[in-house]
């Protein structure tokens, strides 16, 4: 499946993969900043999100869809940057076709088998209760409070609310797509075998689950110390686009040519 995408710039490709409660529009500011820095920045909607919300299939393979879209764009090798769900899909791509991945940036990662903290469970419960009461706006408000930090600007909160509302309406209307067998679960040693240069980060004000998940991922990949994006929550790239792009540019500047 060719995913909906936006791109800007020319140069080394960097693929931006959004978080679960968001869509590709979370990268609007990043596309311009990265293009101005001499990169080809590509942002995609993952299946079930944004303009890919209505695609109906028996099961979806987000990692394969991203690769198909990059083939369509003529992109052979690339760096991946993913937030939350996007970080998971980036890892799935890296273990599926590691020879194509020049670098990997993971922000706000948590493995699905990690037991949730009370803070994360409360966020899930609030959203679920609002949806069961057929109250989309309450679910959106719960999501904004959970996934953005108290220091997020009004503009960031408004953009997050739009993305979350669209995603929740699509989920209620079309249901959540069934995801095919995870390539990470097929080979439990696949991550540790990766030799792709990796940067792992987390928002300073994110939930403890993502600090723990990031630390475990960094240890497994030998990525070194987890980078903390100050004054940011789970959607750290959305809240701090300039700081996140500076982080990306520094990382990509250290990759082999």
N, C-alpha and C positions, 0 to 999 in steps of 0.2 A: 504494500500500500504506500502511495506517495502521500506524505503528510503535508498539511498546510504549513507554509514557512514564510519568514521574512528574512531578508539578508541585506547587508550593506558592506561596502568596501571591497578592496582587493588585497591579496597577499596571502599569508598563511591562514588556513581555515581554522576557525574555532566554533564549535557547535554548542549552543546554549540550550539546556534542557530544564524545563520549569518544574516547580514544586506541585504536589498533588492538588492543593486548593486553588491553583492558578492556571495560567495558560501562557502562550508565547508572548503576550503583551507585557508580561512582567519584565521583558528584556528591551523595551522600547528605548530607554535611555542608553543602555549598554551598546546597542547596535551602532549608534552614532559615535559614542566615545571610542569604541574599538576600531571602527572604520577610520576615524581620524588618526588613530595610532598606527595605521598601516596594515590592519588585519582584515580578513574576510569573515565577518561575523554572521552566523546563521542561527536563527531561532525557530523552533518547530513546536507545533501543537502535538502532544502525545495522544494516542487513541483515548476517546472518552472525554477530551478536554477541548475547549475553544471551538475552532471550526472543524475539529475532528470528533466532536461529541456525538454526531448523529450517524456515524459510520456503523453499519450493522454487520457483524460477522459472528460466527459461532464462537471463536476465541481470537484474542489479539496477541500479537508479538511485538511489543513496542520497540525492542532492540532491533529486530529485523526490519521494522518499518523505517526506523531512523537510517539504517544502512541502505535500504532501498532508495530513500529520498536523497541521500548523499550520492549514490550512484547516478540518480537522475540529474543531479547538479554537477556531475563530473568531478566530484571530490573523492580522491583516492585515500589520502592520509590527512589526519586532522587531530586537533586537541579537543577534548570533551570537558565541558563545565556543567555540572548538574547540581541543582538544589533539591534536597529531600527526595521525592519520587524521581526527579531527574538524575540525582546522584546514583540511585539504584539502577536506573536504565543505563547510565554511563558505565557502570560496573558490568552489567550484562553484555553490553557491546564489547567492552574490553576483553572479557573472557571468551566471547564468541569469535572475534577477529582481531586479536591483539596486535598483529603485524600492521594494522591500519592506524592504530592509536599512537600518536606521538607524545601525548601528555594527558593527564587525568586530574581534574579538580573536583573535589567532592565537598559540598557545603550542606550541613544539616542532615547527615546520614544516620539512619537507625535501622539495623537488621530487623526483619519482621518477627523473628522469634525471640526478641528481647522483651521481657515482661515490662509492661508500661508502668511508669511512675504514677503516683496519685494525680499529679497535675495533668499528665497526658490523658489518663483515663477520664478525668473530669471533663476535659475538652471534648473527647469523643461522646461522653454521655450527654452533654448539653446539646451538641449538634443532633444526636439521635433523637432526643426527647422533642426537640423543636420540629424535626421532620415528621415524627410520629403524630404531632399535633397539627400538622399541615401548616406550619408557620415558617415559611422560608426566610422571612426577615429576621426572626429570632435566631435561626441557624446561621445566617450570615453574620449577625452581630457576635455570636459565640465564636465563629471562626476568626473574625477580625481580632477579637480580644485574645484568642489563643495563639494566633500565628504571626501577629505583629507585636512589636514591643511598645511599652508605654511612651517611649521616646520617638516613635514613628510620627512623621508629619501628617497633617490632615490630608494632604494630597496622596500620600502613600496609603493611608487607611481607606480613602475613597476609591483608589485604584484597586486595592485588595478586595474591597467589598464588591465591586463590579465583577471581578474575576470569580469570586466565590459564589456570587448569586448565579451567574451563568452556569457554573459547574454544577451547583446543586439543582437548578432547574433541569439541566440535561440529565442528571442522575435520576431524578424523580420521573422524568418523561421517558427516558430510554433505558433506564437501568444501568448498572455498572457492567462494563464489558468483562467477560471472563478472560483471564490472562492465561496463556499457554504455560506449560511447564517451565519454570525458571531455570535458565542455564547455570545459575550459581548453585542450584540445588542438585543438578545432575552430577557435578564434580565438586565435592566439598573442598578439594585442594586447589581448585582453579585460581582463587584469589591469591593464595600464598605463592603460586607459581608465576604470577604476573611480574614482569620486569619493567613495566611502563612507569616513567617518572610521574610521581603523584604528589598532590598537595591536598591535605585534608583540613577543613575549617569548620567553624561553628559560630553562630551569633552569640555575643557575650550574654545576652538576656534570654537565650533559648532555654528550653526545658532540659532537665538533667539527662533525659534519655538520649539526647543528641550529642551531649558531651561524652557520654559513655559509648555510644555508637561510633562516634568519630575516633575516640581513643582506640577502640578495638580495631577499627578499620586501618588506622595508621600503623598500629602494631603489626597487623597481618600483612600489610603491604610494605612495611619498612619505610614509611613515608616521613618519619621524624616527628617533631613536635607539632601538635594540632594548632593551627592559626586561629586566633580569636578575633572576630570582627567586632570592634567596640560599639556600644550603644545600639545594638541590633538584635532582633529576635530571630524566629525561625526563617522568615523570608529575608534573611540578611542582605542578599544581593539587591532586592527591591528597595530596602530601606537605605542602603549605603552604596548606590551605583558607582560613584566615583572611587570610593575606597576599594570596592570589589574589582573594578576594572584595573586599578593600580596593582592589585594583587595578581590578577591574571597576566598583566603585561610583564611584571617582574618574573613570574613563573615561566612564561613563554620565552622571555629573553634568555633564560638559562637552559633551554632545551637545545639539544644538538640541531644543527642546521639541516 
